[in-house]
Amino acid sequence: LRQFQSMLDVSTEPHIWVLPLLKHLKELDHEPTQMELLKFLMIKDFNRRNHSCIPDIGKLDYDTRPRYWLWRLDYALWEKLILDDKAVFGYDELDADTIRMYEFHGNNRSIEHLHPQNENNNENWPRKDVDSFGNLAIISSGFNSQQNNLPVHVKFANLEVLLGNKNLQSIKLYFMYLKAKKTDAEWTITAKNEHAKEMIEILQESLDKVKSYKQQQPEGEEF
């Protein structure tokens, strides 16, 4: 519950979810469980326009500033680890403890390109691939400034420092690092596309779970 609330806190204006939650609590005739409150918030978010259906991946590029979906994906990755264990991801060296300790922060509002926009020190990619969903993650403005247009191997070195401190900026960025086998040479357009497909599937799985919660609502009960 706390993680989903934190995700809403960074992605959504407070009046959109806090006021309905307070109203819901006032109307309840029993002490709600954490799971009941989580389902309420998930369904409330799901019911928002454009939050129940993932846009076509071509509409999740840098130009559309897909901050909400990057935040929602980080929650979906955290949720999947907690519910299904790390083996489900297929990465033997995945640091589950670091993901469990991940926290959403209000300053994580800057969209990072792993393969940088300025390609002077990197292999040239077509612009559509540089700006595509698979190459993006949401991090703090400060860390984004530090990353700037550095080569991928330097960005990975900076990420390794954060991993050592158990202080992830983005779970998605960590999975990009794992997909690239922790080396810049493996962060290719093919790897980027495969990563994007995997991430969309996990995000869809999380939304489908909320859809099932919604379908289980008692008839006539609206969140």
N, C-alpha and C positions, 0 to 999 in steps of 0.2 A: 504493500500500500504506500509506504513512504517513498519508494522509488518512483511510482507512477505519479504521485502528487508532485514530486520534485520535477519530473518531466513536464507536467502541466504548468508548473510554476515558471519554468524558463520559456515555454512555448506559447502560452495562452494568457490573455489578460485575466487578472484575478476575478473580476466580476462575472466572467463567463462560467467559471466552475465553482468558485468559493460560495457565492450567494445561493446557487441551486443546492449545493451540498448542505449548507446551513438550514435551508428550508426543508430539505429532505429529513435531516436529523430531527428537526422540530416536529415533523409530522409522524415520525415513527412511534410505535407504542411498545417498543422493546429496545434493549441495548444491542446495537448492531455489531456483528463480528467484523474483523478486519477484512475478511473476504467479501462480505456484503458491501462494505464501503468501496472496496476496490472495484467490484462489478458495477456499482453505481457510477463511479467516476469514469470507468472505461466505456460504459454505454453512453453516458452523457457526452463524452468526447467523440465516440463513434457516430453519434447522431448529428454532429455538426456537419454543415455542408462541406463536401470534399474531404471528409476525414474517414469515410466508410469505404472508400474505393481508392486504391493506389493509382495515381496517374500513369499513363503510358510512360515507359522509362525514358523515351525521348523528350518528355515534358518535365523531367526531373534533372535537367542540366543546370549549369551554373547561372545561365541567364534568368531562370525562373526562381532562383534563390530558394531551393527546397529545404529550408531550415526545419520546418515542422517534421518532414519525413525523415530527415537525418536524426533528429532527436528521437522520433518515434521508433526508428530502427535501433538506436542504441538501447532503448528500453526493451525492445523485442529480443535483442541478443542477450541482454542481462537476464530477462525472464526465462529464456530457453535454457540458459546455463543452470539456473536455479532449479528448474523443473525437470530437466532431462539429463543433466550431468554433462561434463565437458566432452565425453567420448562421441556424442552425437555430432559434433562439428568435424571430426576426422582429423584434427591437428594434434599430434602426439605431444608437442611441446607447449601447448596452450597453458597459460598461467591462469588457472581458474580463480585463485585467490585475488589476483589483481582485478579481474572482472567483477567479482563479488563486491569488492571495495569501491568500485566506481561510483561517483556521485555526479549528479547534474549540478551545474553552477550557472548562475545568471550571466556571468561574463563569457560563457561559451556561446558566442553568437557569430563567429567569423568562419566563413567557409574556406577550407584549405584544399588546394590542389596538391595531391601527392606528386604526380608528375607536374612540374611547375609550369606556370603560364609563360614565364621567360625561359626559353630553352637553350640559352647560350652554353650552359654546362651540361646539357643532357641531349639524348637522342631526340630528333624532331618527331613529334606526333601530329597527325591532323588535328586542327583546332576542335572539331566536334568530339574527338576522343579525350583531349585535355579537359574539356568542360563537361564531360559526361558524368553521370551519377556514380559510376564505378570508380572514378578518380577523385571523388570528393569526400570530405569528412567535415564535421563541425567542431571547432576548437575555440579556445579563448583568443581574443584579439592580440594579447601579448605574445602567446605562443605562435600565432600566425605571423606576427611581425618578425619573430625570431627565425621562423622557418623561411619566410620570404620566398625567394626564388632559388634556394639552395639546391644542389644536386640531391637526388633521391637517397644516395648512400649517407649523406650528412643528415638528412631528415630522419632516416632510420636510426642513426647514432643518437640523435636527440630523443627519439622515442624510447630507445633502450635505457636512457637515463631516467625517464619517467617510469618505465616499467620497474627499474631497480628501486624506485622510491614508492612503488605501489600507487602511482598517481596518474592514471590514464586520463587523457584529455578527451578521447573518443574511442569507444569500443570498436566502431567500424574501422577507424584508422589502424587499430591493432590487428584486425582481421586482414586488412590490406597487406600489412607487414608479414603476417603468417602466410598469406596466399603467395607472396613473392619469395617465400622461403628465406626471409630475413636478408635478402640481398637485392640491391638495385637492379642487377642484371636480369632478375626474374620478374621485375615489375614491367611487364609487356602489355601491349594492347590486348592480347589474348587473355592474359591473367586478369586484367582489368575487367574484361567482359564476363569472364567466368565468375569473378567476385561479385559483379553487379547482379548476375542471375541468382547466385546463392543468397545474396542479401534480400532481394525482392521476394524470394520464396519464403524466407524466414519472417519477413514483415507481413506477408500475406497470411502465413500460418497464425501469427499473433492476432491479426484482424478477424480471421475466421473464428478464433476462440471467442472474441468479443461478440461476434454475430451469434454464436451458439448461446452465450449468456443472454443476449437480447431475446432470443427465441424461447428461452426458458422462463421469461417473465410471466407472472400470473396475468391472465386475461384482464384487460382494463387498466393494468398498472403501467404507468408511463414514467420514464425517467427524463 
